[in-house]
Amino acid sequence: MRALTRGGRALTAAALTAATAVLVGAAGLAAGGSGTARAAGGAVVLDEGEFDLTPRLVDGKPELQLDDRSGDTEVTRDPSEVVVHAGPATKESVISPAYPIIGDLVDAYFLNGWHNAGQIFAPEPGWNGTEAGGDTEVKLSGFEGPGRFALYTYTREMDNNDENAVQHLNSGDSAHSSFTLTADQKRTAPTWAFTAEGVYRITLTVTVGGAGDTETLAVVVGDDTDPAGVLPGDGTTPTPTNPTGSATPSNSVTPTATAPTAHVIDNGHIDLAARPVDGSLQFQIKEGTASDHEWYEPEKVVLHVKPAAKRRIPEGHEFLGKAGDPVWWLPLQQIVGLVWPGWSTEEYARADVDGGITYRLDKVQGPGAVAVFNSDSFGSVDVRLNSGDGLPDGLSHSVHAHSHWNWTFTKEGVYRLTFTVGATLADGTKVSDTETLAWAVGDVDPTTVPPGTGDEPTATPTVTASPSGTATAGGSPSASAAPSADVSPSATASGSSSGGGSATGGSGGGSTGSAGGSTGSVSGGGLAATGAGVLVPFAAAVAAVVMGAAAFLAVRRRRRVG
């Protein structure tokens, strides 16, 4: 039986610093806290925020309770009344520091994972041993699930010292079926790891002084299963007839929306492309790679930014809003499961165009602001398109080139972005095309969104900016040049994903980077702790904030697990 301590004391490390990072946000039922979200049987869905599993003396006997701090006030619940949701934002592709707890190179889901802690909206489970009246044995007495489950401690300090991970529970290893939660352990937050999507039921028995209590906690991992439809506990809890906030009764009728004619793209590589067609320029959507792709008119497409793109605004990105507030972020690096928008002028030869090709954002309709920008590892931010500080804005792109930038949306809902794409041909002819592209952001059914133009309100009034302003590194710039319908740009793209400051040619699935060769994303975080200590494992990769693209951990030698 291993105590949840190291060397007779709780593991401690420096508190989590403000990490500028991101990688794909948790899909939850309630964006502002999960305390009011309900699952089948009236269970509470916890899809973000802090809670503790607390063995507590009740009438002289231990009971395992759950102290939920995800809402405005702390609420004590039975674990069997809760469904925890580890959404898609918790997924990481890492070389596990806890090898072989969950495997070597794995795609797994982590709560309190050190790669993205503090940057995503996800549950933050902890343990509190101070209410039990003595040391508590916590035993994994039952387990069901599509993959393996492990509970372990691994901190940045341990990584720097080349120490082994400390294993507490492991569904695939009977040698690690229990641990000791000491009576002075106020809050500790080790990592919870799950190797596959699906529904897990973790049965825990707590024993204090010979008396015990057994509870089953339901955990929904990934986004294949709707947590609202999962029964809590061991899955046998009957569904009330119609409790407040519970699932809709089976005899009710839910109206079915009429799906408009649209091609929905919610995953994979696309380009907002400028194409020469019959001597003119057409703005079209290229879906796929250089060798395997299809072309679509923007007025026939709806782009879906899934709930998994939800992240926290990092420090240094105040042009998006207050640090810590939610934002839906598509990073310049590809994230499996999310749409990956790029820019492409590859259909034009350099000799065909005098100067560059300009993408001008004329208008944004929708509930929030839209920004397109780049970041580097030193914290500089190059903002090119930002409806939050007025439109139109222009982004000039090199010819016969391809690049990726960060895209952000500050609110859930339907957006319509009107672009004018233009150039001056080598013979002096000015060509352009204006199109409106629809986006469904967050928990929105994209099949119900009509493509093209619509009547959504505009959250930020469109204003005319100075035609001479250009985006600058390190802050929110004024709007770039706003050409007329006959766009005649001359500047080349800077800060593009190709690195070195200018967009370079690439395939549809082309390589990415950021200005100066940085990755455009920072992964950082820690195992949050309060009271007795702070557990802080920290991500190895540091590159500017881009929520969602957690940098790949440096390969470290395989460690023996103690």
N, C-alpha and C positions, 0 to 999 in steps of 0.2 A: 504494500500500500504506500504510494508516494504522496508526500504532502505537496500542496500547491505553494511551496516555498522553495528556496534554494539556499543551502548552507544555513538552515535554521531561521531564515528571515525571508520576508517577502521580497520578490525581485523588484528592483527599482531602476529607473532610468530617467533621463531628462524628459520633461513634459513635451508633448508634441508641438513642434514649431509650426508656424503658419506655412503650410505647404501649398505652393502654387501648382495645382495638379488637377487631373481629371481622367476619368475614363468611364464610361457608360452607366446613368443613374437608375436607381431602383424603380421598377414598375410597381406602384402601390395603389391602394384604393383611395387614399386621402393624402393629398400633397402637403397639407399643413399639419400633419400629425396623424397617427393612426389610431388614437384613442377612441374615435367615434366610428371607425370602419368596422363592419360586421361581416363575419363569415357564416357558413351554414351552422345551424344550431344556435345562432346568436353569439358565437364566439367573437372575440376581439381580434382583429388582424393587426399585428405589429410589424409594420414594414419600414419603420425608421425610428430613431430615437433610442434612448438609453433605458435599460431595465436590468434588474438584478434578480437572480435566483437566490432566495434567502431561506435557509432553514431557520425556523422560528418556533420558540416554545409557545404553545397555545394550550391552556389548561394543563400545564405541566408536561405536555407531550410534544415532540417535534413535528412540525408540519413544513413541507417544502412549499414556499409561496413565491410569487413573482411580484416584485415591486416595480410597477410601470411608471416611468418618468417621461414617456414620449409626448404627453400632453402638457397642459398648463399646470396641472397639479398631480402629485404622485398618487397612484391608485394601487392597492394591493389586490392581486388576483390569484386564483388557482391556476397552475400551469395547464390543467386540463380544460380550461376555459379560453385558451389562447391559441391562435395560429400565428407562428412567426414566419415572415416572408423574406427570404434571402433572394432578392430579385436579381435580374441579369447584370446589374452594375457590380455585383460582388464577384463576378467571374474574372479570373486572372489566369494567364498562361505563364507559369513560373517554374523555375527549378526550385523545388521545394526545399526550404531550409530545414524542414522537419523530416527529411528523407530517413527511413522509408515509411514514415507515418502514413502518407497518402500517395506515395510514389515518387519517382524521380522528376522527369519533365512532365508536367501535368497541366491540364485545363481543369481547374477546380473552382469552387465557390467558397469565399472566405468571409466570415463575420469577424470584425476586429482584425482584418488582414492588414499587414503593415505596408502593403503596396498602395492602397488607396484610402486608408483610414482618414477621416476628417474631410474627405473631398467628395464623398458620395452620400446619398440618402439611403441609409440601410439601418437595420437593427444593430444595437451596440450592447450585446449581452454581457453581464458581469456576474460575479459571485460575491455574496456578503456573508461572512461567518460570524458576525458579532452578536447575532440575535438568538443563537442556539444554546447558550449557556455552557458551552464547551466545544472541544474540537469535534468536527463532523466528518464521518466517513461518507463520501459520495460514491455510489456504485452504479455503473451502467448495468442495470439488471434486465434490460430488454431492448431490442432494437429491430426496427423494420425500415427498409429503404432501398432505393434502386442502386445505391453505391455505398461507399465507405464513409464513415464519420470519424473525425478525430478532434480531440481537444488538446491543445499543447501551448507551451509558452516559448517564444523565440523573440528576442529583443535586438535592437540595433547594437546595444552594448555587447550582447552575446555574439553577434555576428562579427563585430570588430575584433573580439578576442578569440574568434575561431572556436567558440564553444559549441557544445551539442544542444539541440533542442530538448526541452523537458516535456515529456509526454505525460498526460494525465488520463485521458480516456481514448480508446481506439476500438471501434467496432470490429476490426479485423485482427485484433491481437488480444487474446485472453490475458496476457501478462500485464496489460494496462487496462484493467476493468474498473479501477477505483482510485481515488486520491483522497487526501485529507485536507479539508478546509479548516484552517485554524481559527480559534475563537477570537483572535485579534485581527483577522483579515477583514477590514472594512469593505473594500471593493477591489477586486482584481478582475482583469478582463483579458484572459487568454484568447487565443485564436480558435474559432470553430471552423472546421474544414469539411466540405462535402464534395465528393468526386463526380456526382452526376445530378442531372435535373430530376425533379420528381418530389414525392411526398415522403418525408421521413417521420418516424415516430420513435422518440428517444425516451425510454423509460428509466427513471432515476430513482434510486432508493437512498434516502439519507438516514443515517443512524447516529444518535447521540446518547451516550450512556446506556446502551442496550436497547433503547426504544427507537422505532423507526417509522418512516412514512414513504410511500411510493407514489410517484406521479409520472404521467406521460405527457411529454411536450411534442406537439405537432409542428414540423418545420416544412414549409414549401420552398423548394429551391428552384431557381430559374424562372422562366416565363411560360413554360409549356402548360402549367396547371394554374388555374385561377384560384387564389387562396380563398376567395369568397365562397367557393363551392366545396371547401374541404372541412370535414368534421374535425373538431379539436380532439385532444387527448388520444385515446386508443382507437378512435374512429367509430365507436359504438354509441356515442352520445346521440340520443334521439333529437330530431329537429322539432322545435316547438311549433305549434299550430301557425302562429304568425307573430313572433315577438317583434318588438320595436326595433327597426333597423336590420331585421333578418332578411334572408333571401325572399324573393317574391313568391307568394303561394302558387302551387302548381296549377290552380284553376284560373289564374289571372291570364290576361292576354297582353302580350307585348307587341305594340305595333312594329311592323317591319318597314324600315326606310327603303325608298326606291333608290337603287344604286344608279348613279349617272354613268354615262359612257366615259370612262377614263381608264388610263393605264396607270396602275398604282405601282410605285417603286419604293420599297422600304428596306432594301438590303443591297449591298454591293456597289460596284463602281459605276458612276455616271460622270459625264462631262457636260457642262454648259458650253456648247460649241458654236463657233462661227464657221459657216460653210459657204463656199462659193457655189451658187446655183444660177445657171443661165445668165451669167455676167453680173449678178447681184450678190448680196450677202444675206444669208438666212440664219437666224438664231434657232438652233435645234438642240434636242437632248439626245446624247449618245449613251446608250446603256450597254455595258459590257466592256470587253477588252479590245485591244487593237486588232486581234485576229478573230474575235467572235463578239459581234455587237449588233444592235438594232438602232435605228434612228426614229425619233418621235418629235412631233410638233409640241411645243410647250403647252398649247391650248388643249392638248389631249392627255396630259400627264398630271398626276397628283403625287408629290413626293411626301412620304411619311417619315417623320422624325419620331421614332418610337419612344415610349416612356423610358427605355433604358438609356437614353441620351441625357437624362436629367443629372445635373451635377451642381456643386456649390460654386458660386463665383469666388475665385481666389483673390488674395491680396494682389494689388498692382493692376487689377482689371476693373477699376471703379467706373470706367466708361460703360460697363455693362449693368451696374447697379451696386448695391451694398455687398461687401464681402460676406460670404456665407449664405446669401440668398440663392434661390434656385435659378438655374438657367439650363436650357436644353442645348447641348454642345455637340457638334459634329467636328471632331478633331481632324487635323491635316493628315494624320496617320489612319490607315484603314482599321476599323473595328468590325469584326465579324458580327453580323446581325444588324448592323446599322447601314444606312445609305451613306455613301462616300462621295460627295460632290466635288468635282474638279472643274477647271477651266481648260478648254482646248481650242487652239487655233491651228491645229496640225493639218487641217485640210487645205490651208493656204501655204504656198511656197513663199519664202522670204522675198523673192524677186517680184512677187505679185502685188505687194503692198508697200506703200510709202509710209514708213513709220511703224506704228503698232496698231493693235486692234483694241478698242475701248469698250468695256462693259460699264454702262452707266445705269445705276439704280435710280429710277425716276420716282417711284412711288411704292409705299408699303401700306397695305391694308391688313389689319389684324389686331390682336389684343395687346401686343407688346412691340418691342424694338428688335431689329435684326442688325447684326454686325458681321462683317467679314474682315479678318485680320490675321496677322502673323505674329509669332513670338520667338524669342531666342533664349538661350540658356542663361543669359545675363539679365533677364527681366525686361528687356526692351520690347515694346509692343508697337507694331506697325498696323494702324487701322486704316483700311481703305474704303470700306462701305459701312455706314452706321446711320440707320434711320433715327437713332435716339438723339442725334444732335443736328438734324435737318438734312433734307435732300434737295436736289440730286447730289449723288456722289459718283465718282468715276474711278475705275480701276483699269489702267492701261497695261496691256499684255503683249509680250513679244510674239512675233509671227512664227508659225510652224513650231509651236511650243505647247507644253502641257504642264499644269501646276495644281497644287492643292493648298487650300487655306483653311483656317478655322471658321466655322459658321456657328453663330449662336442666336437663339430666340429666347426672349426673357419671360414669355408667358405661354401657357398651353393654349391651343386653339387653332383656328384656320387663318393662314396668311396668304396674301396674294402679292407677289413681287413683280413689278413691272420694270423690265430692262429694255434699254435701247443699246444694241450692239452695232458698232459702226467702224468704218475704216476709210482711208483714202487709197484707192488703187494706184498702181504704178503710173497709169496714164492720166492721173489727176481726177478720175471719177470718184465722187463720194457715194458710198453705199452704206445702208443701215437697215436694221429691222427691229421693230418694237413688239415685244410679246409679254404676256402676263403668265407667270408660273405659280400654280397653287401648291401650298404646303400644308399638311396636317401635322401639327406638332403636339406630342404628348399623347394623353389618353383620349384620342379622337379616332373614330372609325373612318379611315380614309375613303372607304367605298361609298360613304354618304356625302362626300365633298365633290361638288361639281368642279371640273377643271377650268382653267382659264380665268376670265374675269368674274367678279361676283360683287355682292353688295355688303361685305363685311365692313364694319366701321374702321376708321383709321385711328390708332391709338396715339400716334405722334403726328402732329400737323406737318405737312410737307412745306418746307421753306426754301427759298432760293439762296444758295450760298455763293460766296465769292468765287468767280471762275478761276482765280489764280491760286487758290489754296491746294495744297497737296498733303498727303498723309506723311507723318513724321514718326520716327521711332521714339519710344518712351512716353507716349501719351496719346490722347484722343485728338486727332488732327481735325482741321477744318475740312470741308468738303473739297474733293478734287474737282478738276475742271469739268464743267457741265456743258458739253457740246450740244449743238442743235441737232435736229433729226439727221442732218448730214454730218456725221461725226468725223472729225479729222484729227485724230490723235497723232502725236509724234514721239511721246515718251515710251520707254520700254518698261516692262513690268519689273518691280523690285520687291524684295522680300518674299518671293514665291517659294513654293515647296521644293523647287529643284536645287536650292542652295546657291550661294554665291551672289544672290541678289537679282538674278534674272531667271525668267522661266525658260526651261529647256525642253527640247522635244522628248516625248516619252510615249509609251504605249498606253492603251486605255487602262491598263492596270499598273501604270508606271510607278516608278520609285518615288518616294516622297522624302521630304525633309523640310527645313525651314530656312529663312534667310541666314546666310552664314553657315549653313550646314547643320544647324541644330535640329532637334527632333520636334520641337513645338509642343512637347508635353512633359509634365513633371509628375512623377509618382512619388508620393511621400505619405507618411502617416505613422500611426502608432497604435499600440494597444492601450486605450485610454484607461487611466486609473486615478482614483482619488483616495484621500484618507491616508492609508498606510504607505502608498507609493504609487508611482506612475509607471506603467509598462509601456515602453515605446519602441517597437520595432520600426525601422525606417527604411523606405525604399532606396535601392541602390542608384536608380537612375534619376538624374535631375535635369530637366529641360523645361522650358517655360510652360506653365499651367495648362495645358489644354485638356480639360476634363474629358477624360474618356480614353485616352490612349496611354495606358500605364506602361512605362518603359520596361523593357525586358531586363530581368535581373542578370547581373554578371554571373557567369558560371563559377561556382565555388565547388570545391571538392566535396564528394559525398561524405556526410557525417554519420558517425555512429550515434544512435539515439540512446540517451541514458535512461 
